[in-house]
Structure formats: structure tokens, C-alpha cells
Amino acid sequence: MSVNTYLQGLGSSLVLSSSERSSISTSVDTIKSRLTSYFGSSVTEKKLYGSYVRETILPRKADEKSDVDLMVVFSNPYRYQPQTFLNKLKEFAEYYYSRSEIYQSSPTIVLELNHIKFELTPACVNYGSYYIPKSSSEWMYNDPDGFYSKLTECNKNNSYKIKPIVRILKHWNIQKNYRDIASFELERKIAEELMDAYFSCTSYTDYLKYALEKIKYSANYTRVNKALDCIAEALRLEADGYPYSAVSKIKEAFPER
């Protein structure tokens, strides 16, 4: 096995299994149905967004904090502040999921089920744009579809290697970087900086090195350099005819799931 083959396999392994995806899909359908029953016409849209929709979510075995984001869009004719709707969502969750862990975390209501965690985010629409809580008393603009489109375009431009690289680096961020980079910021940086990476990258190894170089100055410089050094040493071992040692070396920075 080559270093590149190992990285390709790692990126492929860090996806939801069919059973995980099926369980999540069932839970999403149930939550959406219950939202309709509970709120009626005051909820105008139930919209999945975030890493689950972008296919960059890590399985629970790889990330115990993995979650699914569900935007709950309320009609807001009286211009209530976010906390009003956060309270409503908490009451909804407690009504249907009284045995689950439920709590407010920043501008969302977290609902922890056995197989996955959901973050229910209240939203409202103003002149065709979505607004989500910036705080309990302030709304902020959000474009859930815009970043999805950017990452999708970047992935397509680069032979569909970007999403696997995102997943590998999210796993590295957990295992070796102590979650020093916020998950969304890591994805955003890669999507913005690697849009035209295909000019200089072909292999997964190339893309991984390129991405690490791009995040270096907004991350822990020492840990990023350590990962880059590990890649360089693995490639040197491979070039010298020691493929097993090369794969063992790359696993030091990018361990299996």
C-alpha cells in the first residue's frame, strides 16, 4: 500500500455508514413531522444544513461531538428576539424527547439521541434571506446554501478529492490538534483556498500538503509543521523502497479511524 492509497482509503472510511445514514434520515423525518404537529403554520420551513448535507460530517466513532444541523424557520411577524424561539424549541424537544438530553448551547437547542446529536437552530426570513441567532437577543444573516455551493464547486474542480481531504483534516484536528480549529472554519478555509489547487495537485498526498500549508498561519503552526514533516518523511521512505515503514509513518500524523 502506498502513502497515497492509505490516505485515499482513510478519506473514504471517514463517512457515515449506510445504517448510520438510515438512522439519521429516520430521525430527521420524525423531527420534521413532530415540528409540524407541534407548531403548525408558525414553522414555515425545516431545513437541513451544515456538514451532514455537505457530506463532511464524521461518523460518531471518529467524532463523539458529531451533530446534524436542522434549521427551523419561524414566521416572525412580531419581530421576536432569538431567545423566544430557542425557548419554544426547547419546550418542543422536552415534549417529544423527555428521556433525551436537551440543552441550549450558544444559539441552538441540542437534542442528544442515542445515535446522533441534533442542533435545532431557530431562524426567520427577512426579504428572502435567512437570519439565525447571533446571541439570545440578536439575529444575524446566514446563507446555508452559499457555502454548500462553494464546497461542492471546489470538490468538483479538484477531481472530488476535496471532501475526503476535509474529512481527513477534521479527523487530524480531533486526534492531533486538540480541536484547535473550529470545524466550520477548517472547511471554509479549505474551500476558499483550494478552489484552483488542481493546477499544482494531483494525488491525495499533494492535496493534503497543500491544505496544511494553507491553514498553517491560522492554526497551531507547530502541529501543522509536524504533520507536514511526517508526510515528507513518509514519502522519503516510500521513495527509498520502504513502503510499510512509509505507511506506518503517515499513520503517526493521520491515524486510522
Disulfide bonds with the S-S distance in Angstrom:
none
